[in-house]
Amino acid sequence: MMIEKKIVTIIGLGLIGSSILRAFNYYLKNKFYIKVYDNHSEHLKVVKSFNIADEICNSVEESVIESDLVILAIPVGVMAEVGKLISPNLKKGAILTDTGSTKLSVIQDLSSLIPEEVFLVPSHPLAGTEHSGPKAGFHNLFEGRYWIIISKKNDKNGKFLENLFKKFGSNVEFMDEFYHDKVLAITSHLPHLIAYSIVDTANNLESDLKNDVVRYSATGFRDFTRLASSDPTMWRDVFLNNTEAVLEMLQRFNEDLSALQKLIRKKDSNELYNFFKNSKEIRNKIIEAKQHLPETSKLK
């Protein structure tokens, strides 16, 4: 059967992939023909029950046949593996993008695998929650959030993605892969690393104290460690694939933490106050930038 609409394939139906699927279904209903694939059969069953995809594919290889746009919403650690499988079936002139949290590794993994007539335009939506799986997705996850595209502004394929992502309500920015990975190392990767680390520290306390930490966790500990509920596979792959930038930011953080430790030991009231005051002002600017989940978001 001939399909006249542009064909889009979404590979990976976790939080991000299923939210992209829902965004297509909500903002661009019937504008594209949407094919999906996930290597978890349970994810496919969930999406099928929602009736929000035009075609549920049986294999990753067949999912990209005749597709004009392929979106890899998969962990960065499996980009090369999936790239090898889909490469022979990618359509001439197709755009291949992804949603990974590291960009240099994605380019290195995919560039040598895809045919010359296929256009690799990496991207990254700066959106998410600690939840995972297709049931966790919602259509307005990307509203008001930045979606980074790794290409020149005047590139026609980057422009196509920019127009598409804006339909989802995203603010689109262009940058190179090196700058992206450094920015994400401090804004996303390091906070997650610290959250996982402090949970591990609590876990290694003597049993009575550990039990009471869990029992009496105030909002500070609970909210801060929310990040440690995120998908462990995804974060393992992030740190394996953005090592240089993360280690640089971790070194800076350790230096700042050591300086703060000295202020506490010296009981330097003025400097401690200035430290907390400046940090509070920066936090307020982050809130003013409105980079948080849409108030109307629902897990549906």
Secondary structure, DSSP 4 states (H G I P E B T S, - for coil): ----SEEEEEE--SHHHHHHHHHHHHHSTTTEEEEEE-S-HHHHHHHHHHT--SEE-SSHHHHTTT-SEEEE-S-GGGHHHHHHHHGGGPPTT-EEEE--S-SHHHHHHHTTTS-TTSEE--EEE----S--SGGG--TTTTTT-EEEE-S-TT-HHHHHHHHHHHHTTPEEEE--HHHHHHHHIIIIIHHHHHHHHHHHHHHTS-HHHHHHHHHT--HHHHHHGGGGGS-HHHHHHHHHHSHHHHHHHHHHHHHHHHHHHHHHHHT-HHHHHHHHHHHHHHHHHHHHTT-S--TT----
